[in-house]
Amino acid sequence: MQVSKMLGHASFVTTLNVYADYISEAEGGKHAPLTRPVAAPAPQSVPKVANLR
């Protein structure tokens, strides 16, 4: 219920209605039809410093 208050929801029911699809069965929720977002790998950057040899 504290999360509901931090998010500004008047009731925990509102929070569950909004976020229930993101809670997996392993975490006590229903089977999530949406996949969790996955961060893209960081691009390989080219060094911006030249060797001074």
C-alpha positions, -999 to 999 in steps of 0.1 A, spaced: 0 0 0 29 24 6 39 21 -31 3 32 -40 7 63 -19 42 70 -34 27 68 -69 -1 91 -59 -28 65 -62 -58 68 -39 -61 30 -35 -38 0 -40 -65 -14 -63 -56 14 -88 -19 4 -86 -27 -32 -92 -50 -24 -121 -23 -3 -138 8 -25 -131 -6 -60 -128 6 -70 -163 42 -64 -153 42 -86 -122 53 -122 -131 38 -153 -117 70 -160 -98 65 -127 -80 29 -135 -71 11 -120 -101 -7 -135 -131 11 -147 -162 24 -115 -177 13 -111 -214 39 -83 -218 76 -89 -218 98 -69 -194 119 -43 -211 155 -52 -217 182 -26 -220 201 -25 -253 238 -32 -251 260 -2 -249 275 7 -283 312 1 -287 328 35 -286 359 46 -304 385 61 -281 388 99 -285 424 100 -273 453 95 -297 485 76 -286 514 100 -284 544 77 -292 
